[in-house]
Amino acid sequence: MKEQRWKSVLVHSAPTIWGLRPANIFTLKKEERTDFEEELPELERLLRAKCVLLRKIHESETAIQIMVYRPAALSAQLRKKGCGAMLRQCGYPAVPDDGDDMDAILQTLSERMKAQNGFPHEIGLLLGYPPEDVRGFVRHKGKNYKYNGYWKVYGDLEGCKRCFAAYDDCREHAARLLRQQDDAAKRTALEEWEYEQNSGNLLERNREHGKNGERGMGRAASGGR
């Protein structure tokens, strides 16, 4: 993976690496596959040390979608009230209690993405969207939303804005950290991210976002999944 793509993946995945969301997805162009596969073992090693896994969930003629996820957090997300019934309606198996084996869930997602050649609506549940927003998107066919950030909001507007600000803050902090490192240190930057999380600095800034406004909301609207 070329350095710019390496940085892009880490910055885009920062909210998941930091534990602010259960999963996210990044897309690679088909022509990037060889470079990515060469770097994959190192990236997997770095992320696995943080209890974060990688999995290819879809491949089309032009692109590959990779999920970055925390198994335990993903299991907890899918066991929230309102998620189970929607997943069962879409043909998903039961969600494991401890997150140790999410293979059946993710395999079902891959099969549905292949059948639809795209993202099925319930993928939002796996990415940490509130169930009421996923249901609202389906019911209103993507229209009549209150706000468009990392997803279209139909329910708790203020809560979602705080969440979007936290994601923005997390990505911005990751980008600053990677810019500050020399080439050798960039590959070990995740260790410093863990220190920042344990120190509480990031989470404290996220709380301040919730009090003081919507910084970063413009980027959220164009952000990835």
N, CA, C and O of each residue as an XYZ file, in Angstrom:
900
protein
N       0.844     -1.196      0.000
C       0.000      0.000      0.000
C       0.879      1.245      0.000
O       1.777      1.375      0.832
N       0.625      2.142     -0.915
C       1.390      3.368     -0.941
C       1.094      4.163      0.322
O       0.041      4.012      0.941
N       2.070      5.032      0.697
C       1.971      5.735      1.972
C       0.682      6.543      2.096
O       0.051      6.541      3.153
N       0.284      7.235      1.022
C      -0.911      8.052      1.110
C      -2.148      7.209      1.369
O      -3.039      7.613      2.117
N      -2.201      6.035      0.746
C      -3.347      5.164      0.957
C      -3.330      4.595      2.369
O      -4.377      4.456      3.001
N      -2.125      4.263      2.868
C      -1.983      3.781      4.246
C      -2.554      4.817      5.209
O      -3.356      4.483      6.081
N      -2.143      6.070      5.053
C      -2.638      7.132      5.919
C      -4.141      7.292      5.773
O      -4.846      7.476      6.765
N      -4.638      7.221      4.538
C      -6.067      7.386      4.297
C      -6.880      6.326      5.022
O      -7.910      6.629      5.625
N      -6.417      5.081      4.962
C      -7.127      3.986      5.631
C      -7.137      4.201      7.134
O      -8.178      4.039      7.771
N      -6.000      4.562      7.715
C      -5.928      4.739      9.162
C      -6.768      5.922      9.638
O      -7.439      5.836     10.666
N      -6.732      7.014      8.898
C      -7.524      8.182      9.289
C      -9.016      7.883      9.150
O      -9.805      8.200     10.040
N      -9.396      7.272      8.028
C     -10.805      6.942      7.820
C     -11.309      5.976      8.887
O     -12.460      6.066      9.313
N     -10.451      5.049      9.322
C     -10.857      4.019     10.284
C     -10.653      4.446     11.731
O     -10.962      3.681     12.645
N     -10.145      5.642     11.955
C      -9.798      6.078     13.312
C     -10.940      5.929     14.320
O     -10.687      5.466     15.433
N     -12.195      6.301     13.988
C     -13.260      6.128     14.993
C     -13.464      4.677     15.427
O     -13.834      4.416     16.572
N     -13.224      3.733     14.514
C     -13.336      2.320     14.887
C     -12.119      1.889     15.687
O     -12.256      1.201     16.698
N     -10.932      2.284     15.250
C      -9.711      1.928     15.974
C      -9.767      2.454     17.390
O      -9.314      1.792     18.323
N     -10.323      3.649     17.555
C     -10.400      4.282     18.868
C     -11.589      3.794     19.694
O     -11.699      4.122     20.875
N     -12.459      3.030     19.092
C     -13.580      2.489     19.842
C     -14.805      3.369     19.887
O     -15.678      3.165     20.730
N     -14.894      4.360     18.986
C     -16.064      5.238     18.967
C     -17.202      4.675     18.123
O     -18.343      5.117     18.251
N     -16.905      3.710     17.266
C     -17.947      3.062     16.467
C     -17.552      1.600     16.263
O     -16.373      1.264     16.374
N     -18.514      0.725     15.968
C     -18.195     -0.702     15.871
C     -17.499     -1.102     14.584
O     -16.764     -2.089     14.563
N     -17.717     -0.351     13.508
C     -17.159     -0.743     12.216
C     -17.215      0.416     11.235
O     -18.005      1.346     11.396
N     -16.379      0.350     10.234
C     -16.516      1.225      9.084
C     -16.001      0.480      7.860
O     -15.411     -0.594      7.980
N     -16.222      1.043      6.703
C     -15.859      0.407      5.440
C     -15.036      1.378      4.604
O     -15.366      2.560      4.506
N     -13.971      0.875      4.006
C     -13.255      1.677      3.028
C     -13.208      0.918      1.705
O     -13.304     -0.309      1.671
N     -13.060      1.662      0.630
C     -13.105      1.096     -0.713
C     -11.759      1.250     -1.404
O     -11.142      2.315     -1.364
N     -11.319      0.182     -2.032
C     -10.111      0.193     -2.847
C     -10.479      0.001     -4.306
O     -11.381     -0.772     -4.627
N      -9.790      0.696     -5.183
C      -9.943      0.429     -6.598
C      -9.260     -0.899     -6.919
O      -8.292     -1.282     -6.262
N      -9.770     -1.595     -7.932
C      -9.214     -2.894     -8.287
C      -7.706     -2.827     -8.548
O      -6.967     -3.747     -8.196
N      -7.257     -1.730     -9.170
C      -5.839     -1.626     -9.510
C      -4.954     -1.427     -8.280
O      -3.732     -1.542     -8.369
N      -5.572     -1.129     -7.126
C      -4.811     -0.970     -5.887
C      -4.654     -2.287     -5.131
O      -3.970     -2.339     -4.109
N      -5.274     -3.332     -5.622
C      -5.339     -4.586     -4.867
C      -3.961     -5.171     -4.576
O      -3.703     -5.594     -3.449
N      -3.072     -5.205     -5.565
C      -1.759     -5.816     -5.363
C      -0.983     -5.110     -4.267
O      -0.417     -5.756     -3.386
N      -0.956     -3.773     -4.320
C      -0.261     -3.016     -3.275
C      -0.878     -3.280     -1.915
O      -0.161     -3.445     -0.928
N      -2.201     -3.320     -1.855
C      -2.884     -3.534     -0.581
C      -2.548     -4.906     -0.007
O      -2.274     -5.026      1.187
N      -2.566     -5.929     -0.833
C      -2.300     -7.276     -0.347
C      -0.868     -7.423      0.155
O      -0.607     -8.226      1.051
N       0.056     -6.660     -0.409
C       1.433     -6.699      0.072
C       1.546     -6.108      1.471
O       2.346     -6.574      2.282
N       0.749     -5.088      1.755
C       0.801     -4.417      3.053
C      -0.172     -4.998      4.068
O      -0.102     -4.668      5.252
N      -1.080     -5.859      3.618
C      -2.151     -6.346      4.478
C      -1.657     -7.017      5.753
O      -2.198     -6.716      6.817
N      -0.662     -7.908      5.720
C      -0.227     -8.558      6.972
C       0.203     -7.566      8.054
O      -0.121     -7.738      9.229
N       0.945     -6.514      7.643
C       1.380     -5.533      8.630
C       0.204     -4.742      9.179
O       0.128     -4.485     10.381
N      -0.707     -4.358      8.304
C      -1.874     -3.608      8.759
C      -2.731     -4.457      9.684
O      -3.214     -3.968     10.705
N      -2.926     -5.729      9.335
C      -3.701     -6.625     10.191
C      -3.034     -6.798     11.547
O      -3.715     -6.845     12.572
N      -1.706     -6.894     11.564
C      -0.996     -7.051     12.840
C      -1.208     -5.829     13.729
O      -1.489     -5.963     14.921
N      -1.074     -4.648     13.151
C      -1.252     -3.423     13.923
C      -2.668     -3.315     14.486
O      -2.860     -2.965     15.650
N      -3.656     -3.622     13.642
C      -5.039     -3.473     14.074
C      -5.451     -4.572     15.053
O      -6.193     -4.313     16.001
N      -4.977     -5.788     14.828
C      -5.345     -6.884     15.723
C      -4.860     -6.615     17.147
O      -5.502     -7.026     18.114
N      -3.733     -5.929     17.271
C      -3.220     -5.569     18.594
C      -4.183     -4.644     19.327
O      -4.134     -4.543     20.553
N      -5.059     -3.968     18.585
C      -6.065     -3.080     19.168
C      -7.451     -3.730     19.170
O      -8.464     -3.053     19.347
N      -7.484     -5.066     18.967
C      -8.749     -5.809     18.922
C      -9.629     -5.370     17.754
O     -10.856     -5.384     17.848
N      -8.991     -4.985     16.662
C      -9.687     -4.552     15.449
C      -9.312     -5.513     14.326
O      -8.142     -5.860     14.168
N     -10.303     -5.943     13.546
C     -10.083     -6.891     12.464
C     -10.439     -6.281     11.113
O     -11.169     -5.293     11.029
N      -9.909     -6.891     10.063
C     -10.208     -6.508      8.681
C     -10.883     -7.672      7.981
O     -10.572     -8.834      8.243
N     -11.818     -7.349      7.079
C     -12.466     -8.408      6.298
C     -12.970     -7.837      4.976
O     -13.629     -6.797      4.957
N     -12.665     -8.510      3.880
C     -13.230     -8.125      2.592
C     -14.688     -8.557      2.577
O     -14.997     -9.723      2.822
N     -15.585     -7.618      2.290
C     -16.999     -7.960      2.322
C     -17.658     -7.905      0.949
O     -18.769     -8.402      0.764
N     -16.957     -7.288     -0.026
C     -17.563     -7.237     -1.360
C     -16.495     -6.916     -2.383
O     -15.547     -6.182     -2.108
N     -16.665     -7.479     -3.569
C     -15.764     -7.191     -4.662
C     -16.575     -7.103     -5.953
O     -17.299     -8.031     -6.314
N     -16.439     -5.981     -6.631
C     -17.125     -5.785     -7.902
C     -16.091     -5.763     -9.018
O     -14.920     -6.060     -8.781
N     -16.502     -5.420    -10.214
C     -15.573     -5.367    -11.337
C     -14.552     -4.246    -11.188
O     -13.469     -4.307    -11.770
N     -14.894     -3.228    -10.411
C     -14.026     -2.057    -10.323
C     -13.486     -1.756     -8.932
O     -12.542     -0.977     -8.800
N     -14.065     -2.358     -7.884
C     -13.675     -1.959     -6.530
C     -13.809     -3.119     -5.538
O     -14.463     -4.128     -5.802
N     -13.163     -2.930     -4.391
C     -13.216     -3.887     -3.289
C     -13.587     -3.124     -2.029
O     -12.997     -2.081     -1.744
N     -14.555     -3.627     -1.267
C     -14.933     -3.021      0.005
C     -14.367     -3.847      1.156
O     -14.557     -5.062      1.226
N     -13.669     -3.161      2.053
C     -13.055     -3.789      3.217
C     -13.722     -3.238      4.475
O     -13.868     -2.025      4.624
N     -14.127     -4.132      5.380
C     -14.689     -3.699      6.659
C     -13.601     -3.744      7.729
O     -12.869     -4.726      7.852
N     -13.512     -2.665      8.495
C     -12.666     -2.588      9.674
C     -13.627     -2.634     10.857
O     -14.525     -1.796     10.949
N     -13.456     -3.602     11.767
C     -14.473     -3.748     12.812
C     -13.901     -4.290     14.122
O     -12.870     -4.962     14.156
N     -14.623     -3.962     15.201
C     -14.352     -4.503     16.526
C     -15.406     -5.570     16.812
O     -16.576     -5.231     16.988
N     -15.028     -6.856     16.865
C     -16.029     -7.919     17.018
C     -16.955     -7.737     18.215
O     -18.170     -7.870     18.075
N     -16.406     -7.437     19.378
C     -17.244     -7.302     20.573
C     -18.186     -6.110     20.452
O     -19.358     -6.202     20.816
N     -17.678     -4.996     19.943
C     -18.507     -3.800     19.785
C     -19.580     -4.027     18.727
O     -20.704     -3.543     18.864
N     -19.237     -4.760     17.679
C     -20.208     -5.048     16.629
C     -21.324     -5.941     17.156
O     -22.495     -5.722     16.848
N     -20.965     -6.939     17.944
C     -21.975     -7.801     18.545
C     -22.905     -6.998     19.455
O     -24.125     -7.157     19.406
N     -22.311     -6.131     20.288
C     -23.117     -5.309     21.190
C     -24.050     -4.383     20.414
O     -25.207     -4.203     20.796
N     -23.552     -3.796     19.329
C     -24.373     -2.915     18.505
C     -25.575     -3.653     17.937
O     -26.692     -3.136     17.957
N     -25.349     -4.862     17.428
C     -26.419     -5.595     16.754
C     -27.404     -6.219     17.734
O     -28.479     -6.668     17.335
N     -27.040     -6.249     19.020
C     -27.965     -6.758     20.030
C     -28.774     -5.645     20.685
O     -29.543     -5.896     21.613
N     -28.601     -4.406     20.201
C     -29.399     -3.300     20.721
C     -30.855     -3.463     20.305
O     -31.169     -4.095     19.296
N     -31.724     -2.880     21.106
C     -33.156     -2.948     20.819
C     -33.442     -2.378     19.430
O     -32.998     -1.280     19.095
N     -34.169     -3.118     18.649
C     -34.548     -2.662     17.324
C     -33.700     -3.220     16.204
O     -34.103     -3.176     15.042
N     -32.519     -3.749     16.535
C     -31.640     -4.277     15.489
C     -32.002     -5.713     15.110
O     -32.030     -6.062     13.930
N     -32.278     -6.539     16.116
C     -32.487     -7.961     15.871
C     -33.614     -8.257     14.898
O     -33.454     -9.060     13.979
N     -34.756     -7.608     15.100
C     -35.905     -7.873     14.237
C     -35.608     -7.490     12.790
O     -35.987     -8.208     11.864
N     -34.929     -6.360     12.594
C     -34.610     -5.925     11.248
C     -33.642     -6.897     10.572
O     -33.781     -7.202      9.388
N     -32.660     -7.379     11.339
C     -31.697     -8.322     10.771
C     -32.376     -9.643     10.413
O     -32.097    -10.226      9.365
N     -33.267    -10.111     11.283
C     -33.968    -11.369     10.997
C     -34.820    -11.248      9.733
O     -34.888    -12.177      8.928
N     -35.466    -10.098      9.567
C     -36.272     -9.880      8.360
C     -35.426     -9.931      7.094
O     -35.925    -10.257      6.017
N     -34.149     -9.609      7.229
C     -33.244     -9.607      6.076
C     -32.501    -10.933      5.930
O     -31.646    -11.073      5.055
N     -32.822    -11.903      6.783
C     -32.242    -13.226      6.642
C     -30.948    -13.470      7.384
O     -30.233    -14.423      7.076
N     -30.628    -12.629      8.360
C     -29.386    -12.809      9.120
C     -29.575    -13.838     10.227
O     -30.681    -13.979     10.748
N     -28.513    -14.563     10.598
C     -28.582    -15.490     11.728
C     -28.560    -14.736     13.051
O     -28.415    -13.514     13.080
N     -28.705    -15.475     14.141
C     -28.668    -14.865     15.466
C     -27.301    -14.228     15.719
O     -26.273    -14.735     15.271
N     -27.309    -13.118     16.440
C     -26.074    -12.409     16.757
C     -25.415    -13.079     17.955
O     -26.076    -13.270     18.976
N     -24.136    -13.442     17.871
C     -23.458    -14.056     19.013
C     -23.361    -13.095     20.188
O     -23.238    -11.885     19.998
N     -23.415    -13.627     21.388
C     -23.414    -12.789     22.586
C     -22.088    -12.101     22.839
O     -22.061    -10.968     23.320
N     -20.987    -12.766     22.522
C     -19.684    -12.232     22.918
C     -18.866    -11.648     21.775
O     -17.809    -11.067     22.022
N     -19.315    -11.781     20.552
C     -18.584    -11.213     19.422
C     -17.417    -12.057     18.951
O     -16.687    -11.649     18.048
N     -17.224    -13.245     19.556
C     -16.087    -14.080     19.174
C     -16.197    -14.595     17.751
O     -15.178    -14.807     17.094
N     -17.400    -14.798     17.267
C     -17.574    -15.359     15.929
C     -18.660    -14.590     15.183
O     -19.849    -14.897     15.275
N     -18.213    -13.587     14.448
C     -19.144    -12.780     13.653
C     -19.168    -13.231     12.195
O     -19.746    -12.557     11.343
N     -18.538    -14.377     11.909
C     -18.403    -14.825     10.522
C     -19.748    -14.987      9.827
O     -19.911    -14.558      8.685
N     -20.709    -15.600     10.502
C     -22.001    -15.860      9.859
C     -22.724    -14.551      9.525
O     -23.347    -14.431      8.470
N     -22.636    -13.582     10.423
C     -23.249    -12.266     10.186
C     -22.603    -11.593      8.977
O     -23.292    -11.114      8.076
N     -21.275    -11.566      8.973
C     -20.567    -10.869      7.905
C     -20.666    -11.612      6.577
O     -20.647    -10.989      5.516
N     -20.772    -12.941      6.629
C     -20.966    -13.695      5.398
C     -22.330    -13.386      4.791
O     -22.457    -13.252      3.574
N     -23.344    -13.274      5.639
C     -24.675    -12.913      5.148
C     -24.651    -11.521      4.520
O     -25.254    -11.297      3.470
N     -23.954    -10.589      5.166
C     -23.821     -9.246      4.598
C     -23.161     -9.308      3.225
O     -23.627     -8.670      2.281
N     -22.080    -10.073      3.112
C     -21.386    -10.194      1.830
C     -22.304    -10.750      0.750
O     -22.297    -10.273     -0.385
N     -23.093    -11.756      1.104
C     -24.012    -12.361      0.134
C     -25.068    -11.369     -0.315
O     -25.433    -11.333     -1.490
N     -25.562    -10.560      0.619
C     -26.584     -9.577      0.257
C     -25.979     -8.448     -0.580
O     -26.634     -7.926     -1.483
N     -24.741     -8.072     -0.287
C     -24.085     -7.052     -1.108
C     -23.854     -7.568     -2.527
O     -24.009     -6.827     -3.498
N     -23.486     -8.830     -2.637
C     -23.285     -9.415     -3.959
C     -24.602     -9.481     -4.730
O     -24.646     -9.171     -5.920
N     -25.676     -9.886     -4.048
C     -26.980     -9.998     -4.708
C     -27.486     -8.641     -5.180
O     -28.103     -8.534     -6.239
N     -27.220     -7.601     -4.384
C     -27.708     -6.264     -4.726
C     -26.678     -5.435     -5.487
O     -26.985     -4.360     -6.003
N     -25.440     -5.955     -5.547
C     -24.328     -5.217     -6.151
C     -24.209     -3.824     -5.542
O     -24.063     -2.824     -6.245
N     -24.275     -3.790     -4.226
C     -24.187     -2.515     -3.513
C     -24.464     -2.714     -2.040
O     -24.378     -3.824     -1.515
N     -24.799     -1.612     -1.382
C     -24.992     -1.624      0.066
C     -26.468     -1.806      0.422
O     -27.287     -0.952      0.086
N     -26.821     -2.903      1.094
C     -28.204     -3.052      1.550
C     -28.466     -2.093      2.715
O     -27.537     -1.686      3.414
N     -29.720     -1.741      2.915
C     -30.043     -0.735      3.931
C     -29.575     -1.117      5.325
O     -29.135     -0.256      6.087
N     -29.664     -2.400      5.671
C     -29.347     -2.798      7.045
C     -27.861     -2.690      7.374
O     -27.473     -2.858      8.530
N     -27.027     -2.413      6.376
C     -25.604     -2.268      6.656
C     -25.361     -1.134      7.649
O     -24.365     -1.135      8.374
N     -26.277     -0.172      7.675
C     -26.148      0.919      8.637
C     -26.115      0.440     10.072
O     -25.434      1.032     10.909
N     -26.850     -0.638     10.371
C     -26.843     -1.184     11.727
C     -25.441     -1.645     12.104
O     -24.991     -1.410     13.226
N     -24.750     -2.298     11.179
C     -23.411     -2.796     11.447
C     -22.402     -1.664     11.607
O     -21.391     -1.815     12.294
N     -22.682     -0.534     10.971
C     -21.760      0.596     11.019
C     -22.038      1.541     12.181
O     -21.392      2.580     12.310
N     -23.001      1.180     13.025
C     -23.263      1.980     14.214
C     -24.363      2.999     14.068
O     -24.534      3.831     14.959
N     -25.127      2.976     12.977
C     -26.245      3.909     12.834
C     -27.356      3.511     13.813
O     -27.579      2.319     14.025
N     -28.045      4.463     14.405
C     -29.188      4.127     15.263
C     -30.271      3.410     14.466
O     -30.549      3.796     13.330
N     -30.887      2.377     15.032
C     -31.938      1.651     14.313
C     -33.059      2.555     13.792
O     -33.591      2.330     12.705
N     -33.415      3.583     14.581
C     -34.500      4.455     14.140
C     -34.128      5.230     12.880
O     -35.002      5.578     12.086
N     -32.838      5.503     12.692
C     -32.409      6.198     11.478
C     -32.400      5.258     10.279
O     -32.716      5.667      9.162
N     -32.037      3.997     10.510
C     -32.075      3.017      9.419
C     -33.524      2.770      8.998
O     -33.831      2.726      7.807
N     -34.407      2.611      9.977
C     -35.827      2.414      9.658
C     -36.396      3.640      8.959
O     -37.174      3.515      8.014
N     -36.007      4.831      9.426
C     -36.501      6.058      8.813
C     -36.047      6.193      7.371
O     -36.807      6.654      6.519
N     -34.819      5.795      7.094
C     -34.306      5.867      5.728
C     -35.117      4.959      4.806
O     -35.472      5.337      3.689
N     -35.402      3.745      5.303
C     -36.177      2.803      4.494
C     -37.600      3.317      4.302
O     -38.129      3.290      3.191
N     -38.219      3.784      5.388
C     -39.622      4.223      5.340
C     -39.796      5.426      4.422
O     -40.763      5.500      3.664
N     -38.858      6.368      4.492
C     -38.975      7.611      3.716
C     -38.172      7.577      2.412
O     -38.077      8.580      1.705
N     -37.598      6.415      2.108
C     -36.831      6.231      0.866
C     -35.724      7.276      0.731
O     -35.480      7.815     -0.348
N     -35.066      7.543      1.850
C     -33.940      8.465      1.849
C     -34.298      9.931      1.816
O     -33.409     10.775      1.702
N     -35.584     10.265      1.913
C     -36.032     11.662      1.879
C     -36.545     12.080      3.257
O     -36.651     11.260      4.169
N     -36.860     13.365      3.392
C     -37.502     13.913      4.604
C     -36.669     13.706      5.864
O     -37.224     13.531      6.949
N     -35.376     13.724      5.737
C     -34.504     13.554      6.906
C     -34.303     14.900      7.611
O     -34.499     15.963      7.022
N     -33.907     14.826      8.882
C     -33.661     16.037      9.661
C     -32.282     16.627      9.376
O     -32.088     17.840      9.442
N     -31.334     15.758      9.059
C     -29.949     16.208      8.897
C     -29.186     15.138      8.125
O     -29.475     13.949      8.258
N     -28.220     15.552      7.324
C     -27.402     14.620      6.557
C     -25.951     14.752      6.983
O     -25.268     15.702      6.599
N     -25.480     13.796      7.778
C     -24.103     13.791      8.227
C     -23.407     12.526      7.762
O     -23.355     12.254      6.562
N     -22.870     11.748      8.693
C     -22.297     10.455      8.315
C     -23.403      9.514      7.852
O     -23.145      8.561      7.116
N     -24.606      9.775      8.273
C     -25.804      9.110      7.761
C     -26.954     10.104      7.826
O     -26.804     11.183      8.398
N     -28.093      9.759      7.253
C     -29.263     10.627      7.294
C     -30.012     10.388      8.598
O     -30.340      9.255      8.947
N     -30.274     11.478      9.307
C     -30.843     11.398     10.653
C     -32.361     11.578     10.604
O     -32.869     12.540     10.027
N     -33.061     10.643     11.214
C     -34.517     10.715     11.330
C     -34.953     10.749     12.785
O     -36.106     11.069     13.074
N     -34.051     10.424     13.708
C     -34.397     10.341     15.113
C     -33.747     11.433     15.944
O     -34.072     12.610     15.788
N     -32.834     11.053     16.822
C     -32.203     11.944     17.795
C     -31.181     12.847     17.104
O     -30.024     12.464     16.932
N     -31.607     14.032     16.713
C     -30.754     14.927     15.944
C     -29.537     15.383     16.744
O     -28.409     15.285     16.261
N     -29.750     15.879     17.957
C     -28.638     16.412     18.746
C     -27.642     15.314     19.109
O     -26.432     15.535     19.087
N     -28.155     14.128     19.445
C     -27.261     13.023     19.759
C     -26.404     12.635     18.565
O     -25.217     12.348     18.716
N     -27.002     12.625     17.382
C     -26.252     12.288     16.178
C     -25.225     13.361     15.839
O     -24.122     13.044     15.393
N     -25.575     14.622     16.045
C     -24.609     15.685     15.772
C     -23.397     15.565     16.691
O     -22.267     15.793     16.259
N     -23.622     15.209     17.956
C     -22.493     14.999     18.858
C     -21.637     13.832     18.387
O     -20.409     13.881     18.455
N     -22.293     12.787     17.911
C     -21.581     11.624     17.396
C     -20.756     11.998     16.163
O     -19.593     11.608     16.057
N     -21.342     12.744     15.239
C     -20.624     13.159     14.034
C     -19.406     14.012     14.403
O     -18.330     13.854     13.825
N     -19.587     14.911     15.366
C     -18.478     15.761     15.797
C     -17.361     14.918     16.399
O     -16.182     15.197     16.181
N     -17.733     13.883     17.160
C     -16.728     12.995     17.743
C     -15.953     12.273     16.647
O     -14.731     12.154     16.729
N     -16.652     11.791     15.620
C     -15.967     11.120     14.505
C     -15.017     12.083     13.805
O     -13.876     11.731     13.507
N     -15.492     13.303     13.543
C     -14.643     14.301     12.893
C     -13.398     14.585     13.725
O     -12.282     14.630     13.206
N     -13.608     14.774     15.013
C     -12.503     15.098     15.907
C     -11.479     13.967     15.916
O     -10.271     14.202     15.892
N     -11.979     12.751     15.951
C     -11.116     11.587     15.965
C     -10.273     11.520     14.692
O      -9.065     11.291     14.753
N     -10.905     11.717     13.557
C     -10.172     11.660     12.289
C      -9.172     12.806     12.162
O      -8.056     12.615     11.680
N      -9.578     13.992     12.594
C      -8.680     15.133     12.525
C      -7.455     14.916     13.400
O      -6.336     15.245     13.007
N      -7.671     14.357     14.593
C      -6.561     14.110     15.504
C      -5.627     13.045     14.925
O      -4.406     13.167     15.024
N      -6.198     12.008     14.325
C      -5.375     10.974     13.698
C      -4.538     11.553     12.558
O      -3.361     11.224     12.416
N      -5.148     12.410     11.752
C      -4.421     13.026     10.631
C      -3.278     13.888     11.140
O      -2.182     13.864     10.579
N      -3.527     14.654     12.206
C      -2.454     15.485     12.776
C      -1.325     14.609     13.288
O      -0.152     14.911     13.069
N      -1.674     13.529     13.966
C      -0.668     12.642     14.523
C       0.198     12.040     13.422
O       1.421     11.984     13.550
N      -0.433     11.594     12.351
C       0.325     10.982     11.262
C       1.188     12.000     10.530
O       2.269     11.664     10.046
N       0.721     13.234     10.445
C       1.535     14.280      9.815
C       2.779     14.576     10.638
O       3.828     14.907     10.085
N       2.668     14.460     11.939
C       3.768     14.810     12.828
C       4.851     13.741     12.880
O       5.984     14.035     13.263
N       4.526     12.503     12.503
C       5.480     11.409     12.599
C       6.399     11.373     11.379
O       5.993     11.771     10.287
N       7.648     10.893     11.560
C       8.486     10.615     10.405
C       8.044      9.285      9.796
O       7.182      8.603     10.349
N       8.627      8.923      8.671
C       8.157      7.759      7.920
C       8.185      6.483      8.758
O       7.252      5.684      8.688
N       9.233      6.282      9.543
C       9.333      5.054     10.337
C       8.284      5.025     11.437
O       7.719      3.969     11.724
N       8.018      6.158     12.052
C       7.100      6.202     13.191
C       5.643      6.071     12.774
O       4.802      5.703     13.594
N       5.327      6.364     11.518
C       3.936      6.290     11.080
C       3.386      4.881     11.240
O       2.200      4.708     11.523
N       4.226      3.880     11.066
C       3.763      2.500     11.152
C       3.483      2.076     12.589
O       2.840      1.049     12.804
N       3.941      2.830     13.565
C       3.679      2.504     14.971
C       2.791      3.557     15.629
O       2.689      3.599     16.855
N       2.151      4.405     14.832
C       1.347      5.502     15.373
C       0.189      4.996     16.222
O      -0.252      5.705     17.127
N      -0.316      3.801     15.962
C      -1.446      3.280     16.719
C      -1.123      3.167     18.199
O      -2.019      3.283     19.036
N       0.144      2.940     18.536
C       0.513      2.868     19.944
C       0.268      4.211     20.621
O      -0.185      4.251     21.764
N       0.556      5.289     19.944
C       0.318      6.605     20.505
C      -1.163      6.915     20.560
O      -1.618      7.611     21.467
N      -1.933      6.398     19.584
C      -3.379      6.586     19.624
C      -3.946      5.951     20.881
O      -4.849      6.509     21.504
N      -3.428      4.796     21.258
C      -3.924      4.136     22.459
C      -3.624      4.978     23.696
O      -4.451      5.080     24.603
N      -2.449      5.575     23.726
C      -2.102      6.441     24.845
C      -3.052      7.617     24.934
O      -3.511      7.968     26.021
N      -3.352      8.231     23.794
C      -4.271      9.368     23.783
C      -5.640      8.960     24.303
O      -6.273      9.698     25.058
N      -6.097      7.767     23.890
C      -7.408      7.329     24.352
C      -7.391      7.120     25.864
O      -8.316      7.541     26.559
N      -6.341      6.471     26.378
C      -6.279      6.192     27.794
C      -6.151      7.463     28.622
O      -6.617      7.521     29.761
N      -5.520      8.477     28.047
C      -5.360      9.721     28.779
C      -6.668     10.487     28.900
O      -6.794     11.392     29.725
N      -7.648     10.116     28.066
C      -8.950     10.770     28.132
C      -9.033     12.059     27.353
O     -10.089     12.691     27.322
N      -7.922     12.477     26.708
C      -7.924     13.765     26.019
C      -8.957     13.813     24.899
O      -9.716     14.776     24.785
N      -8.980     12.780     24.085
C      -9.911     12.783     22.948
C     -11.348     12.772     23.410
O     -12.174     13.536     22.911
N     -11.655     11.896     24.375
C     -13.031     11.797     24.824
C     -13.489     13.086     25.494
O     -14.658     13.459     25.397
N     -12.564     13.771     26.177
C     -12.921     15.047     26.789
C     -13.248     16.074     25.715
O     -14.191     16.851     25.861
N     -12.465     16.079     24.628
C     -12.759     17.002     23.538
C     -14.102     16.676     22.904
O     -14.834     17.575     22.492
N     -14.427     15.379     22.826
C     -15.714     14.992     22.260
C     -16.857     15.522     23.112
O     -17.874     15.965     22.578
N     -16.701     15.481     24.444
C     -17.740     16.018     25.330
C     -17.897     17.512     25.111
O     -19.012     18.034     25.123
N     -16.767     18.207     24.908
C     -16.834     19.644     24.649
C     -17.548     19.927     23.335
O     -18.268     20.919     23.221
N     -17.354     19.060     22.341
C     -18.080     19.230     21.086
C     -19.581     19.200     21.333
O     -20.333     19.999     20.776
N     -20.000     18.271     22.173
C     -21.418     18.145     22.443
C     -21.984     19.391     23.104
O     -23.159     19.712     22.928
N     -21.144     20.101     23.870
C     -21.604     21.306     24.552
C     -21.575     22.534     23.646
O     -22.432     23.412     23.742
N     -20.571     22.582     22.760
C     -20.279     23.842     22.098
C     -20.681     23.945     20.645
O     -20.546     25.015     20.052
N     -21.179     22.852     20.038
C     -21.619     23.057     18.666
C     -21.284     21.934     17.729
O     -21.121     20.787     18.145
N     -21.177     22.275     16.420
C     -21.160     21.272     15.366
C     -19.881     21.307     14.556
O     -19.942     21.071     13.349
N     -18.745     21.582     15.132
C     -17.511     21.687     14.379
C     -17.290     20.453     13.506
O     -17.412     19.320     13.970
N     -16.966     20.689     12.240
C     -16.660     19.591     11.337
C     -17.858     19.010     10.616
O     -17.706     18.036      9.879
N     -19.040     19.570     10.797
C     -20.229     18.965     10.220
C     -20.235     18.994      8.701
O     -20.843     18.131      8.067
N     -19.553     19.994      8.099
C     -19.532     20.040      6.640
C     -18.820     18.833      6.054
O     -19.270     18.289      5.046
N     -17.704     18.394      6.668
C     -17.005     17.232      6.181
C     -17.788     15.976      6.426
O     -17.681     15.022      5.656
N     -18.579     15.950      7.486
C     -19.321     14.729      7.799
C     -20.253     14.350      6.656
O     -20.440     13.169      6.366
N     -20.829     15.344      6.014
C     -21.801     15.044      4.964
C     -21.175     14.313      3.791
O     -21.856     13.564      3.091
N     -19.871     14.524      3.568
C     -19.215     13.859      2.464
C     -18.343     12.701      2.909
O     -17.628     12.110      2.100
N     -18.399     12.368      4.209
C     -17.560     11.315      4.745
C     -17.978      9.940      4.275
O     -19.090      9.763      3.778
N     -17.089      8.953      4.428
C     -17.382      7.599      4.023
C     -18.200      6.872      5.062
O     -18.616      7.443      6.070
N     -18.417      5.617      4.799
C     -19.203      4.804      5.716
C     -18.364      4.386      6.908
O     -18.857      3.690      7.796
